[in-house]
Amino acid sequence: MVALVCGLLLVAAGANDLVKGNTGRGLVVVVPGVALMAGAAYFLRTARRNT
C-alpha cells in the first residue's frame, strides 16, 4: 500500500514537471512511478488471491 502512495506521488511530481515543460525530468520521474504502482498493484492482487 505504501508503494502505491509513493508511486502516486512520483507520478504527480512528474506530471507537474511535464506541465511546466521540463520533459526530460518529468519522464524520468513518471516512468518509475507508474512501474512502482503497477508492481505494487500486482503484488497486492496476487497476495490477496493466495491467502
PDB file of all heavy atoms in Angstrom:
ATOM      1  N   MET A   1       0.823  -1.194   0.000  1.00  0.00           N
ATOM      2  CA  MET A   1       0.000   0.000   0.000  1.00  0.00           C
ATOM      3  C   MET A   1       0.872   1.264   0.000  1.00  0.00           C
ATOM      4  O   MET A   1       0.544   2.235  -0.663  1.00  0.00           O
ATOM      5  CB  MET A   1      -0.906  -0.038   1.231  1.00  0.00           C
ATOM      6  CG  MET A   1      -2.008   0.983   1.158  1.00  0.00           C
ATOM      7  SD  MET A   1      -3.055   0.743  -0.262  1.00  0.00           S
ATOM      8  CE  MET A   1      -4.498   0.126   0.497  1.00  0.00           C
ATOM      9  N   VAL A   2       1.955   1.214   0.744  1.00  0.00           N
ATOM     10  CA  VAL A   2       2.873   2.357   0.786  1.00  0.00           C
ATOM     11  C   VAL A   2       3.481   2.590  -0.595  1.00  0.00           C
ATOM     12  O   VAL A   2       3.648   3.739  -1.028  1.00  0.00           O
ATOM     13  CB  VAL A   2       3.980   2.123   1.842  1.00  0.00           C
ATOM     14  CG1 VAL A   2       5.024   3.205   1.784  1.00  0.00           C
ATOM     15  CG2 VAL A   2       3.359   2.045   3.220  1.00  0.00           C
ATOM     16  N   ALA A   3       3.782   1.506  -1.314  1.00  0.00           N
ATOM     17  CA  ALA A   3       4.357   1.637  -2.651  1.00  0.00           C
ATOM     18  C   ALA A   3       3.378   2.311  -3.609  1.00  0.00           C
ATOM     19  O   ALA A   3       3.787   3.078  -4.482  1.00  0.00           O
ATOM     20  CB  ALA A   3       4.762   0.273  -3.189  1.00  0.00           C
ATOM     21  N   LEU A   4       2.084   2.042  -3.452  1.00  0.00           N
ATOM     22  CA  LEU A   4       1.088   2.707  -4.298  1.00  0.00           C
ATOM     23  C   LEU A   4       1.077   4.209  -4.053  1.00  0.00           C
ATOM     24  O   LEU A   4       1.033   5.002  -4.992  1.00  0.00           O
ATOM     25  CB  LEU A   4      -0.305   2.127  -4.030  1.00  0.00           C
ATOM     26  CG  LEU A   4      -0.605   0.769  -4.632  1.00  0.00           C
ATOM     27  CD1 LEU A   4      -1.957   0.275  -4.147  1.00  0.00           C
ATOM     28  CD2 LEU A   4      -0.573   0.825  -6.138  1.00  0.00           C
ATOM     29  N   VAL A   5       1.140   4.595  -2.793  1.00  0.00           N
ATOM     30  CA  VAL A   5       1.145   6.024  -2.452  1.00  0.00           C
ATOM     31  C   VAL A   5       2.413   6.695  -2.968  1.00  0.00           C
ATOM     32  O   VAL A   5       2.371   7.789  -3.539  1.00  0.00           O
ATOM     33  CB  VAL A   5       0.983   6.218  -0.929  1.00  0.00           C
ATOM     34  CG1 VAL A   5       1.138   7.673  -0.541  1.00  0.00           C
ATOM     35  CG2 VAL A   5      -0.366   5.689  -0.480  1.00  0.00           C
ATOM     36  N   CYS A   6       3.570   6.038  -2.782  1.00  0.00           N
ATOM     37  CA  CYS A   6       4.831   6.598  -3.273  1.00  0.00           C
ATOM     38  C   CYS A   6       4.811   6.727  -4.794  1.00  0.00           C
ATOM     39  O   CYS A   6       5.274   7.729  -5.348  1.00  0.00           O
ATOM     40  CB  CYS A   6       6.000   5.731  -2.839  1.00  0.00           C
ATOM     41  SG  CYS A   6       6.308   5.801  -1.072  1.00  0.00           S
ATOM     42  N   GLY A   7       4.282   5.717  -5.471  1.00  0.00           N
ATOM     43  CA  GLY A   7       4.172   5.779  -6.928  1.00  0.00           C
ATOM     44  C   GLY A   7       3.270   6.913  -7.365  1.00  0.00           C
ATOM     45  O   GLY A   7       3.566   7.622  -8.337  1.00  0.00           O
ATOM     46  N   LEU A   8       2.175   7.109  -6.660  1.00  0.00           N
ATOM     47  CA  LEU A   8       1.261   8.198  -6.985  1.00  0.00           C
ATOM     48  C   LEU A   8       1.933   9.549  -6.804  1.00  0.00           C
ATOM     49  O   LEU A   8       1.766  10.458  -7.632  1.00  0.00           O
ATOM     50  CB  LEU A   8       0.010   8.096  -6.111  1.00  0.00           C
ATOM     51  CG  LEU A   8      -1.094   9.096  -6.381  1.00  0.00           C
ATOM     52  CD1 LEU A   8      -1.620   8.927  -7.806  1.00  0.00           C
ATOM     53  CD2 LEU A   8      -2.209   8.930  -5.389  1.00  0.00           C
ATOM     54  N   LEU A   9       2.727   9.681  -5.737  1.00  0.00           N
ATOM     55  CA  LEU A   9       3.451  10.937  -5.520  1.00  0.00           C
ATOM     56  C   LEU A   9       4.486  11.186  -6.618  1.00  0.00           C
ATOM     57  O   LEU A   9       4.664  12.319  -7.071  1.00  0.00           O
ATOM     58  CB  LEU A   9       4.116  10.922  -4.147  1.00  0.00           C
ATOM     59  CG  LEU A   9       3.171  11.000  -2.948  1.00  0.00           C
ATOM     60  CD1 LEU A   9       3.954  10.833  -1.654  1.00  0.00           C
ATOM     61  CD2 LEU A   9       2.399  12.295  -2.942  1.00  0.00           C
ATOM     62  N   LEU A  10       5.173  10.125  -7.037  1.00  0.00           N
ATOM     63  CA  LEU A  10       6.137  10.276  -8.130  1.00  0.00           C
ATOM     64  C   LEU A  10       5.453  10.700  -9.424  1.00  0.00           C
ATOM     65  O   LEU A  10       5.942  11.569 -10.143  1.00  0.00           O
ATOM     66  CB  LEU A  10       6.888   8.966  -8.355  1.00  0.00           C
ATOM     67  CG  LEU A  10       7.998   8.628  -7.379  1.00  0.00           C
ATOM     68  CD1 LEU A  10       8.514   7.220  -7.631  1.00  0.00           C
ATOM     69  CD2 LEU A  10       9.127   9.627  -7.485  1.00  0.00           C
ATOM     70  N   VAL A  11       4.312  10.086  -9.723  1.00  0.00           N
ATOM     71  CA  VAL A  11       3.584  10.442 -10.938  1.00  0.00           C
ATOM     72  C   VAL A  11       3.097  11.885 -10.865  1.00  0.00           C
ATOM     73  O   VAL A  11       3.173  12.626 -11.848  1.00  0.00           O
ATOM     74  CB  VAL A  11       2.418   9.459 -11.175  1.00  0.00           C
ATOM     75  CG1 VAL A  11       1.503   9.949 -12.268  1.00  0.00           C
ATOM     76  CG2 VAL A  11       2.965   8.085 -11.529  1.00  0.00           C
ATOM     77  N   ALA A  12       2.622  12.296  -9.707  1.00  0.00           N
ATOM     78  CA  ALA A  12       2.157  13.677  -9.553  1.00  0.00           C
ATOM     79  C   ALA A  12       3.300  14.669  -9.742  1.00  0.00           C
ATOM     80  O   ALA A  12       3.145  15.694 -10.418  1.00  0.00           O
ATOM     81  CB  ALA A  12       1.511  13.858  -8.187  1.00  0.00           C
ATOM     82  N   ALA A  13       4.459  14.362  -9.160  1.00  0.00           N
ATOM     83  CA  ALA A  13       5.611  15.255  -9.320  1.00  0.00           C
ATOM     84  C   ALA A  13       6.083  15.298 -10.769  1.00  0.00           C
ATOM     85  O   ALA A  13       6.418  16.360 -11.295  1.00  0.00           O
ATOM     86  CB  ALA A  13       6.745  14.792  -8.409  1.00  0.00           C
ATOM     87  N   GLY A  14       6.088  14.133 -11.426  1.00  0.00           N
ATOM     88  CA  GLY A  14       6.498  14.099 -12.821  1.00  0.00           C
ATOM     89  C   GLY A  14       5.513  14.812 -13.726  1.00  0.00           C
ATOM     90  O   GLY A  14       5.906  15.492 -14.680  1.00  0.00           O
ATOM     91  N   ALA A  15       4.229  14.673 -13.435  1.00  0.00           N
ATOM     92  CA  ALA A  15       3.216  15.371 -14.235  1.00  0.00           C
ATOM     93  C   ALA A  15       3.361  16.882 -14.086  1.00  0.00           C
ATOM     94  O   ALA A  15       3.198  17.630 -15.047  1.00  0.00           O
ATOM     95  CB  ALA A  15       1.826  14.916 -13.819  1.00  0.00           C
ATOM     96  N   ASN A  16       3.694  17.305 -12.881  1.00  0.00           N
ATOM     97  CA  ASN A  16       3.917  18.733 -12.653  1.00  0.00           C
ATOM     98  C   ASN A  16       5.100  19.222 -13.491  1.00  0.00           C
ATOM     99  O   ASN A  16       5.034  20.299 -14.089  1.00  0.00           O
ATOM    100  CB  ASN A  16       4.172  18.974 -11.167  1.00  0.00           C
ATOM    101  CG  ASN A  16       4.247  20.447 -10.838  1.00  0.00           C
ATOM    102  OD1 ASN A  16       3.671  21.272 -11.513  1.00  0.00           O
ATOM    103  ND2 ASN A  16       4.970  20.768  -9.784  1.00  0.00           N
ATOM    104  N   ASP A  17       6.167  18.441 -13.558  1.00  0.00           N
ATOM    105  CA  ASP A  17       7.319  18.816 -14.384  1.00  0.00           C
ATOM    106  C   ASP A  17       6.945  18.838 -15.867  1.00  0.00           C
ATOM    107  O   ASP A  17       7.386  19.718 -16.605  1.00  0.00           O
ATOM    108  CB  ASP A  17       8.484  17.856 -14.161  1.00  0.00           C
ATOM    109  CG  ASP A  17       9.203  18.114 -12.856  1.00  0.00           C
ATOM    110  OD1 ASP A  17       9.097  19.242 -12.338  1.00  0.00           O
ATOM    111  OD2 ASP A  17       9.862  17.199 -12.348  1.00  0.00           O
ATOM    112  N   LEU A  18       6.159  17.868 -16.291  1.00  0.00           N
ATOM    113  CA  LEU A  18       5.746  17.831 -17.696  1.00  0.00           C
ATOM    114  C   LEU A  18       4.898  19.047 -18.052  1.00  0.00           C
ATOM    115  O   LEU A  18       5.048  19.620 -19.134  1.00  0.00           O
ATOM    116  CB  LEU A  18       4.969  16.542 -17.988  1.00  0.00           C
ATOM    117  CG  LEU A  18       5.798  15.265 -18.023  1.00  0.00           C
ATOM    118  CD1 LEU A  18       4.879  14.057 -18.149  1.00  0.00           C
ATOM    119  CD2 LEU A  18       6.784  15.291 -19.176  1.00  0.00           C
ATOM    120  N   VAL A  19       4.024  19.458 -17.146  1.00  0.00           N
ATOM    121  CA  VAL A  19       3.180  20.633 -17.398  1.00  0.00           C
ATOM    122  C   VAL A  19       4.032  21.892 -17.489  1.00  0.00           C
ATOM    123  O   VAL A  19       3.769  22.775 -18.311  1.00  0.00           O
ATOM    124  CB  VAL A  19       2.106  20.765 -16.291  1.00  0.00           C
ATOM    125  CG1 VAL A  19       1.418  22.109 -16.338  1.00  0.00           C
ATOM    126  CG2 VAL A  19       1.095  19.642 -16.428  1.00  0.00           C
ATOM    127  N   LYS A  20       5.075  21.953 -16.663  1.00  0.00           N
ATOM    128  CA  LYS A  20       5.964  23.122 -16.689  1.00  0.00           C
ATOM    129  C   LYS A  20       6.886  23.130 -17.902  1.00  0.00           C
ATOM    130  O   LYS A  20       7.583  24.101 -18.142  1.00  0.00           O
ATOM    131  CB  LYS A  20       6.809  23.168 -15.419  1.00  0.00           C
ATOM    132  CG  LYS A  20       6.014  23.514 -14.181  1.00  0.00           C
ATOM    133  CD  LYS A  20       6.923  23.574 -12.968  1.00  0.00           C
ATOM    134  CE  LYS A  20       6.149  23.935 -11.736  1.00  0.00           C
ATOM    135  NZ  LYS A  20       6.996  23.950 -10.538  1.00  0.00           N
ATOM    136  N   GLY A  21       6.925  22.028 -18.654  1.00  0.00           N
ATOM    137  CA  GLY A  21       7.744  21.979 -19.859  1.00  0.00           C
ATOM    138  C   GLY A  21       9.067  21.276 -19.685  1.00  0.00           C
ATOM    139  O   GLY A  21       9.869  21.228 -20.610  1.00  0.00           O
ATOM    140  N   ASN A  22       9.335  20.722 -18.519  1.00  0.00           N
ATOM    141  CA  ASN A  22      10.589  20.019 -18.268  1.00  0.00           C
ATOM    142  C   ASN A  22      10.383  18.535 -18.601  1.00  0.00           C
ATOM    143  O   ASN A  22      10.190  17.700 -17.734  1.00  0.00           O
ATOM    144  CB  ASN A  22      10.997  20.211 -16.800  1.00  0.00           C
ATOM    145  CG  ASN A  22      12.425  19.830 -16.557  1.00  0.00           C
ATOM    146  OD1 ASN A  22      13.072  19.244 -17.415  1.00  0.00           O
ATOM    147  ND2 ASN A  22      12.923  20.154 -15.383  1.00  0.00           N
ATOM    148  N   THR A  23      10.425  18.224 -19.893  1.00  0.00           N
ATOM    149  CA  THR A  23      10.059  16.885 -20.365  1.00  0.00           C
ATOM    150  C   THR A  23      11.021  15.814 -19.873  1.00  0.00           C
ATOM    151  O   THR A  23      10.586  14.740 -19.449  1.00  0.00           O
ATOM    152  CB  THR A  23      10.020  16.862 -21.906  1.00  0.00           C
ATOM    153  OG1 THR A  23       9.207  17.938 -22.346  1.00  0.00           O
ATOM    154  CG2 THR A  23       9.463  15.569 -22.416  1.00  0.00           C
ATOM    155  N   GLY A  24      12.308  16.070 -19.918  1.00  0.00           N
ATOM    156  CA  GLY A  24      13.286  15.058 -19.525  1.00  0.00           C
ATOM    157  C   GLY A  24      13.119  14.620 -18.086  1.00  0.00           C
ATOM    158  O   GLY A  24      12.989  13.438 -17.794  1.00  0.00           O
ATOM    159  N   ARG A  25      13.103  15.569 -17.181  1.00  0.00           N
ATOM    160  CA  ARG A  25      12.959  15.230 -15.761  1.00  0.00           C
ATOM    161  C   ARG A  25      11.570  14.668 -15.478  1.00  0.00           C
ATOM    162  O   ARG A  25      11.419  13.757 -14.661  1.00  0.00           O
ATOM    163  CB  ARG A  25      13.206  16.469 -14.907  1.00  0.00           C
ATOM    164  CG  ARG A  25      13.179  16.172 -13.436  1.00  0.00           C
ATOM    165  CD  ARG A  25      13.593  17.373 -12.636  1.00  0.00           C
ATOM    166  NE  ARG A  25      12.682  17.523 -11.509  1.00  0.00           N
ATOM    167  CZ  ARG A  25      12.648  18.562 -10.725  1.00  0.00           C
ATOM    168  NH1 ARG A  25      13.457  19.574 -10.940  1.00  0.00           N
ATOM    169  NH2 ARG A  25      11.813  18.616  -9.734  1.00  0.00           N
ATOM    170  N   GLY A  26      10.560  15.166 -16.162  1.00  0.00           N
ATOM    171  CA  GLY A  26       9.206  14.666 -15.952  1.00  0.00           C
ATOM    172  C   GLY A  26       9.088  13.201 -16.297  1.00  0.00           C
ATOM    173  O   GLY A  26       8.513  12.417 -15.536  1.00  0.00           O
ATOM    174  N   LEU A  27       9.646  12.796 -17.429  1.00  0.00           N
ATOM    175  CA  LEU A  27       9.568  11.393 -17.820  1.00  0.00           C
ATOM    176  C   LEU A  27      10.404  10.505 -16.916  1.00  0.00           C
ATOM    177  O   LEU A  27      10.016   9.377 -16.627  1.00  0.00           O
ATOM    178  CB  LEU A  27      10.014  11.231 -19.278  1.00  0.00           C
ATOM    179  CG  LEU A  27       9.047  11.779 -20.325  1.00  0.00           C
ATOM    180  CD1 LEU A  27       9.641  11.627 -21.711  1.00  0.00           C
ATOM    181  CD2 LEU A  27       7.712  11.097 -20.231  1.00  0.00           C
ATOM    182  N   VAL A  28      11.548  11.023 -16.457  1.00  0.00           N
ATOM    183  CA  VAL A  28      12.412  10.242 -15.569  1.00  0.00           C
ATOM    184  C   VAL A  28      11.694   9.971 -14.245  1.00  0.00           C
ATOM    185  O   VAL A  28      11.936   8.943 -13.609  1.00  0.00           O
ATOM    186  CB  VAL A  28      13.747  10.989 -15.335  1.00  0.00           C
ATOM    187  CG1 VAL A  28      14.523  10.412 -14.173  1.00  0.00           C
ATOM    188  CG2 VAL A  28      14.584  10.938 -16.595  1.00  0.00           C
ATOM    189  N   VAL A  29      10.787  10.837 -13.835  1.00  0.00           N
ATOM    190  CA  VAL A  29      10.060  10.644 -12.587  1.00  0.00           C
ATOM    191  C   VAL A  29       8.766   9.864 -12.818  1.00  0.00           C
ATOM    192  O   VAL A  29       8.397   9.025 -12.009  1.00  0.00           O
ATOM    193  CB  VAL A  29       9.770  12.012 -11.930  1.00  0.00           C
ATOM    194  CG1 VAL A  29       8.916  11.862 -10.692  1.00  0.00           C
ATOM    195  CG2 VAL A  29      11.071  12.715 -11.580  1.00  0.00           C
ATOM    196  N   VAL A  30       8.073  10.105 -13.933  1.00  0.00           N
ATOM    197  CA  VAL A  30       6.779   9.463 -14.176  1.00  0.00           C
ATOM    198  C   VAL A  30       6.928   7.968 -14.439  1.00  0.00           C
ATOM    199  O   VAL A  30       6.168   7.154 -13.892  1.00  0.00           O
ATOM    200  CB  VAL A  30       6.048  10.152 -15.350  1.00  0.00           C
ATOM    201  CG1 VAL A  30       4.883   9.309 -15.839  1.00  0.00           C
ATOM    202  CG2 VAL A  30       5.551  11.520 -14.933  1.00  0.00           C
ATOM    203  N   VAL A  31       7.892   7.585 -15.260  1.00  0.00           N
ATOM    204  CA  VAL A  31       8.017   6.171 -15.645  1.00  0.00           C
ATOM    205  C   VAL A  31       8.275   5.267 -14.443  1.00  0.00           C
ATOM    206  O   VAL A  31       7.576   4.253 -14.279  1.00  0.00           O
ATOM    207  CB  VAL A  31       9.083   6.014 -16.754  1.00  0.00           C
ATOM    208  CG1 VAL A  31       9.359   4.552 -17.035  1.00  0.00           C
ATOM    209  CG2 VAL A  31       8.627   6.722 -18.022  1.00  0.00           C
ATOM    210  N   PRO A  32       9.226   5.567 -13.558  1.00  0.00           N
ATOM    211  CA  PRO A  32       9.382   4.712 -12.377  1.00  0.00           C
ATOM    212  C   PRO A  32       8.161   4.749 -11.450  1.00  0.00           C
ATOM    213  O   PRO A  32       7.833   3.748 -10.813  1.00  0.00           O
ATOM    214  CB  PRO A  32      10.607   5.270 -11.656  1.00  0.00           C
ATOM    215  CG  PRO A  32      11.328   6.061 -12.658  1.00  0.00           C
ATOM    216  CD  PRO A  32      10.308   6.553 -13.621  1.00  0.00           C
ATOM    217  N   GLY A  33       7.483   5.879 -11.394  1.00  0.00           N
ATOM    218  CA  GLY A  33       6.281   5.965 -10.568  1.00  0.00           C
ATOM    219  C   GLY A  33       5.189   5.028 -11.061  1.00  0.00           C
ATOM    220  O   GLY A  33       4.549   4.330 -10.276  1.00  0.00           O
ATOM    221  N   VAL A  34       4.992   4.995 -12.373  1.00  0.00           N
ATOM    222  CA  VAL A  34       3.995   4.093 -12.950  1.00  0.00           C
ATOM    223  C   VAL A  34       4.414   2.640 -12.735  1.00  0.00           C
ATOM    224  O   VAL A  34       3.586   1.788 -12.390  1.00  0.00           O
ATOM    225  CB  VAL A  34       3.790   4.407 -14.449  1.00  0.00           C
ATOM    226  CG1 VAL A  34       2.945   3.352 -15.118  1.00  0.00           C
ATOM    227  CG2 VAL A  34       3.164   5.779 -14.623  1.00  0.00           C
ATOM    228  N   ALA A  35       5.688   2.352 -12.926  1.00  0.00           N
ATOM    229  CA  ALA A  35       6.171   0.982 -12.723  1.00  0.00           C
ATOM    230  C   ALA A  35       6.012   0.563 -11.265  1.00  0.00           C
ATOM    231  O   ALA A  35       5.628  -0.578 -10.980  1.00  0.00           O
ATOM    232  CB  ALA A  35       7.635   0.883 -13.149  1.00  0.00           C
ATOM    233  N   LEU A  36       6.277   1.458 -10.341  1.00  0.00           N
ATOM    234  CA  LEU A  36       6.130   1.150  -8.917  1.00  0.00           C
ATOM    235  C   LEU A  36       4.678   0.864  -8.576  1.00  0.00           C
ATOM    236  O   LEU A  36       4.369  -0.100  -7.868  1.00  0.00           O
ATOM    237  CB  LEU A  36       6.658   2.321  -8.083  1.00  0.00           C
ATOM    238  CG  LEU A  36       6.677   2.146  -6.571  1.00  0.00           C
ATOM    239  CD1 LEU A  36       7.602   1.006  -6.185  1.00  0.00           C
ATOM    240  CD2 LEU A  36       7.132   3.428  -5.913  1.00  0.00           C
ATOM    241  N   MET A  37       3.762   1.674  -9.101  1.00  0.00           N
ATOM    242  CA  MET A  37       2.343   1.441  -8.832  1.00  0.00           C
ATOM    243  C   MET A  37       1.869   0.133  -9.456  1.00  0.00           C
ATOM    244  O   MET A  37       1.094  -0.605  -8.842  1.00  0.00           O
ATOM    245  CB  MET A  37       1.502   2.603  -9.354  1.00  0.00           C
ATOM    246  CG  MET A  37       1.611   3.838  -8.518  1.00  0.00           C
ATOM    247  SD  MET A  37       0.363   5.071  -8.898  1.00  0.00           S
ATOM    248  CE  MET A  37       0.610   5.341 -10.629  1.00  0.00           C
ATOM    249  N   ALA A  38       2.327  -0.165 -10.666  1.00  0.00           N
ATOM    250  CA  ALA A  38       1.921  -1.410 -11.321  1.00  0.00           C
ATOM    251  C   ALA A  38       2.430  -2.622 -10.543  1.00  0.00           C
ATOM    252  O   ALA A  38       1.694  -3.596 -10.344  1.00  0.00           O
ATOM    253  CB  ALA A  38       2.436  -1.433 -12.750  1.00  0.00           C
ATOM    254  N   GLY A  39       3.674  -2.574 -10.104  1.00  0.00           N
ATOM    255  CA  GLY A  39       4.228  -3.675  -9.332  1.00  0.00           C
ATOM    256  C   GLY A  39       3.520  -3.855  -8.001  1.00  0.00           C
ATOM    257  O   GLY A  39       3.237  -4.975  -7.582  1.00  0.00           O
ATOM    258  N   ALA A  40       3.211  -2.758  -7.334  1.00  0.00           N
ATOM    259  CA  ALA A  40       2.508  -2.845  -6.057  1.00  0.00           C
ATOM    260  C   ALA A  40       1.097  -3.380  -6.236  1.00  0.00           C
ATOM    261  O   ALA A  40       0.630  -4.209  -5.443  1.00  0.00           O
ATOM    262  CB  ALA A  40       2.469  -1.469  -5.397  1.00  0.00           C
ATOM    263  N   ALA A  41       0.423  -2.940  -7.282  1.00  0.00           N
ATOM    264  CA  ALA A  41      -0.937  -3.430  -7.537  1.00  0.00           C
ATOM    265  C   ALA A  41      -0.918  -4.922  -7.849  1.00  0.00           C
ATOM    266  O   ALA A  41      -1.770  -5.675  -7.370  1.00  0.00           O
ATOM    267  CB  ALA A  41      -1.568  -2.652  -8.680  1.00  0.00           C
ATOM    268  N   TYR A  42       0.049  -5.356  -8.620  1.00  0.00           N
ATOM    269  CA  TYR A  42       0.169  -6.782  -8.942  1.00  0.00           C
ATOM    270  C   TYR A  42       0.450  -7.593  -7.682  1.00  0.00           C
ATOM    271  O   TYR A  42      -0.147  -8.638  -7.447  1.00  0.00           O
ATOM    272  CB  TYR A  42       1.273  -6.994  -9.974  1.00  0.00           C
ATOM    273  CG  TYR A  42       1.535  -8.447 -10.276  1.00  0.00           C
ATOM    274  CD1 TYR A  42       0.670  -9.162 -11.094  1.00  0.00           C
ATOM    275  CD2 TYR A  42       2.626  -9.109  -9.726  1.00  0.00           C
ATOM    276  CE1 TYR A  42       0.888 -10.501 -11.364  1.00  0.00           C
ATOM    277  CE2 TYR A  42       2.850 -10.445  -9.988  1.00  0.00           C
ATOM    278  CZ  TYR A  42       1.990 -11.133 -10.804  1.00  0.00           C
ATOM    279  OH  TYR A  42       2.207 -12.452 -11.061  1.00  0.00           O
ATOM    280  N   PHE A  43       1.351  -7.093  -6.850  1.00  0.00           N
ATOM    281  CA  PHE A  43       1.681  -7.793  -5.607  1.00  0.00           C
ATOM    282  C   PHE A  43       0.471  -7.894  -4.692  1.00  0.00           C
ATOM    283  O   PHE A  43       0.189  -8.951  -4.131  1.00  0.00           O
ATOM    284  CB  PHE A  43       2.828  -7.072  -4.891  1.00  0.00           C
ATOM    285  CG  PHE A  43       3.139  -7.656  -3.553  1.00  0.00           C
ATOM    286  CD1 PHE A  43       3.850  -8.836  -3.449  1.00  0.00           C
ATOM    287  CD2 PHE A  43       2.713  -7.036  -2.394  1.00  0.00           C
ATOM    288  CE1 PHE A  43       4.135  -9.388  -2.212  1.00  0.00           C
ATOM    289  CE2 PHE A  43       2.988  -7.570  -1.159  1.00  0.00           C
ATOM    290  CZ  PHE A  43       3.707  -8.754  -1.067  1.00  0.00           C
ATOM    291  N   LEU A  44      -0.268  -6.787  -4.537  1.00  0.00           N
ATOM    292  CA  LEU A  44      -1.438  -6.808  -3.671  1.00  0.00           C
ATOM    293  C   LEU A  44      -2.510  -7.748  -4.212  1.00  0.00           C
ATOM    294  O   LEU A  44      -3.161  -8.463  -3.462  1.00  0.00           O
ATOM    295  CB  LEU A  44      -1.997  -5.399  -3.512  1.00  0.00           C
ATOM    296  CG  LEU A  44      -1.173  -4.445  -2.666  1.00  0.00           C
ATOM    297  CD1 LEU A  44      -1.773  -3.040  -2.709  1.00  0.00           C
ATOM    298  CD2 LEU A  44      -1.093  -4.942  -1.229  1.00  0.00           C
ATOM    299  N   ARG A  45      -2.674  -7.751  -5.513  1.00  0.00           N
ATOM    300  CA  ARG A  45      -3.694  -8.615  -6.114  1.00  0.00           C
ATOM    301  C   ARG A  45      -3.349 -10.089  -5.914  1.00  0.00           C
ATOM    302  O   ARG A  45      -4.191 -10.890  -5.531  1.00  0.00           O
ATOM    303  CB  ARG A  45      -3.853  -8.303  -7.603  1.00  0.00           C
ATOM    304  CG  ARG A  45      -5.016  -9.016  -8.247  1.00  0.00           C
ATOM    305  CD  ARG A  45      -5.154  -8.633  -9.684  1.00  0.00           C
ATOM    306  NE  ARG A  45      -3.978  -9.138 -10.414  1.00  0.00           N
ATOM    307  CZ  ARG A  45      -3.512  -8.595 -11.521  1.00  0.00           C
ATOM    308  NH1 ARG A  45      -4.062  -7.539 -12.023  1.00  0.00           N
ATOM    309  NH2 ARG A  45      -2.473  -9.132 -12.134  1.00  0.00           N
ATOM    310  N   THR A  46      -2.100 -10.456  -6.160  1.00  0.00           N
ATOM    311  CA  THR A  46      -1.711 -11.860  -6.013  1.00  0.00           C
ATOM    312  C   THR A  46      -1.644 -12.264  -4.537  1.00  0.00           C
ATOM    313  O   THR A  46      -1.946 -13.389  -4.193  1.00  0.00           O
ATOM    314  CB  THR A  46      -0.362 -12.136  -6.682  1.00  0.00           C
ATOM    315  OG1 THR A  46       0.623 -11.258  -6.147  1.00  0.00           O
ATOM    316  CG2 THR A  46      -0.451 -11.965  -8.170  1.00  0.00           C
ATOM    317  N   ALA A  47      -1.273 -11.346  -3.647  1.00  0.00           N
ATOM    318  CA  ALA A  47      -1.213 -11.671  -2.231  1.00  0.00           C
ATOM    319  C   ALA A  47      -2.612 -11.948  -1.684  1.00  0.00           C
ATOM    320  O   ALA A  47      -2.802 -12.857  -0.885  1.00  0.00           O
ATOM    321  CB  ALA A  47      -0.558 -10.527  -1.457  1.00  0.00           C
ATOM    322  N   ARG A  48      -3.595 -11.203  -2.121  1.00  0.00           N
ATOM    323  CA  ARG A  48      -4.957 -11.432  -1.657  1.00  0.00           C
ATOM    324  C   ARG A  48      -5.517 -12.723  -2.217  1.00  0.00           C
ATOM    325  O   ARG A  48      -6.290 -13.404  -1.561  1.00  0.00           O
ATOM    326  CB  ARG A  48      -5.859 -10.271  -2.078  1.00  0.00           C
ATOM    327  CG  ARG A  48      -5.610  -9.021  -1.286  1.00  0.00           C
ATOM    328  CD  ARG A  48      -6.565  -7.919  -1.654  1.00  0.00           C
ATOM    329  NE  ARG A  48      -6.209  -6.698  -0.955  1.00  0.00           N
ATOM    330  CZ  ARG A  48      -6.514  -5.522  -1.381  1.00  0.00           C
ATOM    331  NH1 ARG A  48      -7.185  -5.350  -2.496  1.00  0.00           N
ATOM    332  NH2 ARG A  48      -6.166  -4.447  -0.697  1.00  0.00           N
ATOM    333  N   ARG A  49      -5.138 -13.064  -3.427  1.00  0.00           N
ATOM    334  CA  ARG A  49      -5.636 -14.285  -4.057  1.00  0.00           C
ATOM    335  C   ARG A  49      -5.043 -15.517  -3.395  1.00  0.00           C
ATOM    336  O   ARG A  49      -5.696 -16.566  -3.318  1.00  0.00           O
ATOM    337  CB  ARG A  49      -5.289 -14.270  -5.548  1.00  0.00           C
ATOM    338  CG  ARG A  49      -6.039 -15.329  -6.322  1.00  0.00           C
ATOM    339  CD  ARG A  49      -5.729 -15.315  -7.797  1.00  0.00           C
ATOM    340  NE  ARG A  49      -5.601 -13.973  -8.338  1.00  0.00           N
ATOM    341  CZ  ARG A  49      -4.857 -13.669  -9.384  1.00  0.00           C
ATOM    342  NH1 ARG A  49      -4.158 -14.589  -9.995  1.00  0.00           N
ATOM    343  NH2 ARG A  49      -4.788 -12.432  -9.843  1.00  0.00           N
ATOM    344  N   ASN A  50      -3.806 -15.445  -2.921  1.00  0.00           N
ATOM    345  CA  ASN A  50      -3.111 -16.608  -2.356  1.00  0.00           C
ATOM    346  C   ASN A  50      -3.407 -16.836  -0.876  1.00  0.00           C
ATOM    347  O   ASN A  50      -2.947 -17.821  -0.319  1.00  0.00           O
ATOM    348  CB  ASN A  50      -1.594 -16.467  -2.557  1.00  0.00           C
ATOM    349  CG  ASN A  50      -1.231 -16.576  -4.015  1.00  0.00           C
ATOM    350  OD1 ASN A  50      -1.947 -17.178  -4.802  1.00  0.00           O
ATOM    351  ND2 ASN A  50      -0.114 -15.961  -4.386  1.00  0.00           N
ATOM    352  N   THR A  51      -4.144 -15.947  -0.254  1.00  0.00           N
ATOM    353  CA  THR A  51      -4.421 -16.136   1.181  1.00  0.00           C
ATOM    354  C   THR A  51      -5.789 -16.755   1.387  1.00  0.00           C
ATOM    355  O   THR A  51      -6.645 -16.720   0.573  1.00  0.00           O
ATOM    356  CB  THR A  51      -4.356 -14.817   1.953  1.00  0.00           C
ATOM    357  OG1 THR A  51      -5.262 -13.885   1.401  1.00  0.00           O
ATOM    358  CG2 THR A  51      -2.951 -14.282   1.952  1.00  0.00           C
TER     359      THR A  51
END
